[in-house]
Amino acid sequence: MLSNEKIREKYPDKKFIQVFFEQNLGSKSIQIDSDDGVLVKSIFHYCDLMRSSFGIIGLYSGQSALSAAILEYNPDLLSFCMVSEAVYKNIVFKVGLSLIS
């Protein structure tokens, strides 16, 4: 499976920036290995950041669905969705197929 470290190794020339939300969205903030951080003030700001990015690494969340919509404006956008092994196995069990790893 891909990990944040493997993605950093694959794209050593890219800057990895963590996103923080000004408004509490009811989810836990996870500290990751990043080069910098940015405070997102609105959904529009978030969409602009996604559109202007080379790629996005996110957790199993709405970020993946939103990045799919952003593809209309940035067709080269890469979107990586990190899931725990337990969530992966649960999805595979429920859906009955193997996901790309």
Secondary structure, 3 states (H helix, E strand, C coil): CCCHHHHHHHCCCCCCEEEEECCCCCCCCCCCCCCEEEEECCHHHHHHHHHCCCEEEEECCHHHHHHHHHCCCCCCCEEEEECCHHHHHHHHHHHCCCCCC
